[in-house]
Amino acid sequence: MKIPLVSYLIINLFFIASANGQQPFSSVKDPEITDFATVVQFLSSPDLEGRMTGAKGNQIAASYIASMMQQMKLSPLNPSDNAKPDITGYFQQYDLIQITHEGTKLIFKDTKKSLHDTFSIHTDFFTEEFFHNFRINGTANIDFSSVADNQTGNALNSDTISPKAIVLPETIEVYEKQSAAEKRNGSISSKSMASIRLDIHDNLDKDDFEKTGFKFEVRDTQNDVPVIYFNHEKSLKILDRYLSGKQPEKEEGKRSFKVLEVEIQGNTQLSPVVARNVIGMIPGRDSLTAIVIGAHYDHLGMDETGIYCGADDNASGVAGVISLAKMWYKSGEKPPCNLIFACWAGEETGKSGSSYFAGQIADPRTIRLYVNMDMISRSAPEDTFSRTLSIGFRAKDPQLKQLCSNENDQLPVPFLLDLWEVDGYTGSDYASFLPKDIPVLSFFSGFHPDYHTIRDTYEKIDLDKMERILYLVNHIIKRVLLN
């Protein structure tokens, strides 16, 4: 295998430094538990009500983070002209539209059988986003000939009268559309399509039934009708009542389907929301380039089941960002390039914060690396000794993979590294930097059963593992800076 010249240089610089016993930036100490524990505890307090983007608890979290940056004398993103600058200089504000669909209903009907069932959004089904109010009334075809069975991979056919199918649309007439909220005129075409999709994998969870969505803008379309998803168990029971005894109909001898009467009442509410990234910087000797160290501070808010405190996800990552900034501030060291410490809004609802920041980068070549920390304080159940650490990187950056492995090997008790390629994945804020061709390293300590539940609380944080992870992250950043 031919090693790229840049990889050869980085790897050799590493071994030269190690052989000479050099410890780069030795004045920059490693974070200890006392440097980050209180940050995790505050951000995951129930008083912040789950830190949902746009909500009061999220605003309190943003102000808290900005206050800490101010105490560390980080340079604000937007310096104030006031004699006594306030924390707002650390805010990068952007506008979102909050979308809710309370009151949206789906109705199945069979006049011959005197059947009528009404289903409510968030409880019985969820939808892809739609942005207007409307009513659909008509028939839909349940196609049995073009859907593969999840177990066998074989196509379902008319002899397999199983509700494990995707309901495909025929012509559905739209006879009412209220568009005042979007100030649109006209009506949806009578040939508009809707789709009712039944999940055949039995894998829907609470995240699929989120009640709120956020978008940068509302699409201006006249034919924006939703796809509706049921959970598997409920859809099987429902359709069995409506389809039993019906003979499948044929379409040109190729497709086999049964007819279902449906009505959909779409009810949309649109509300403007101001979101805030919180960003501070330690200026470097080269003021034109930077390493960005980031983590999202938003979480899922609260609902009737309780408050989603989000201790691991992602108060831990934010505390990591703050503690690393604190170590550089206390050292008085001027880094070779700018160090930008960023806490993102909107990750849980589409990574809007990091996406907005990345969109503002005039020349992506000035960003040497983006370091992402998302959930760095727990372990997967099978990781009984809390030794596993996942690090994501681009396939085109093998030198970063080697660097992480080398630094890990220097630890008294090295992690069992899960080194994986992020290309094609969008699981966290690192995804916002990939289209800009910016190298990334994304740190993650493992999935656990409390993920996205009200059980993700401060009491379950593994502070010792978090300390070891931040030690490694700190040394990796130092090595990148040295090179």
Secondary structure as UniProt FT lines:
FT   HELIX           5..19
FT   TURN            20..21
FT   TURN            24..27
FT   HELIX           33..43
FT   HELIX           46..51
FT   TURN            53..54
FT   HELIX           56..71
FT   TURN            72..73
FT   STRAND          75..76
FT   HELIX           87..90
FT   STRAND          91..100
FT   TURN            102..103
FT   STRAND          105..110
FT   TURN            111..114
FT   STRAND          115..121
FT   TURN            122..124
FT   STRAND          125..127
FT   STRAND          133..143
FT   TURN            150..152
FT   TURN            158..159
FT   STRAND          166..178
FT   HELIX           180..182
FT   TURN            190..191
FT   STRAND          195..198
FT   HELIX           206..209
FT   STRAND          212..215
FT   STRAND          227..230
FT   HELIX           232..243
FT   TURN            244..245
FT   STRAND          249..251
FT   TURN            252..254
FT   STRAND          255..266
FT   STRAND          269..282
FT   STRAND          286..296
FT   STRAND          302..303
FT   TURN            304..305
FT   STRAND          306..307
FT   HELIX           311..315
FT   HELIX           316..331
FT   STRAND          337..344
FT   TURN            347..350
FT   HELIX           352..359
FT   HELIX           364..366
FT   STRAND          367..373
FT   TURN            381..382
FT   TURN            384..385
FT   STRAND          388..393
FT   TURN            395..396
FT   HELIX           398..409
FT   STRAND          416..421
FT   TURN            423..424
FT   HELIX           429..432
FT   HELIX           434..436
FT   STRAND          440..444
FT   TURN            449..452
FT   TURN            454..455
FT   HELIX           458..460
FT   HELIX           463..482
//
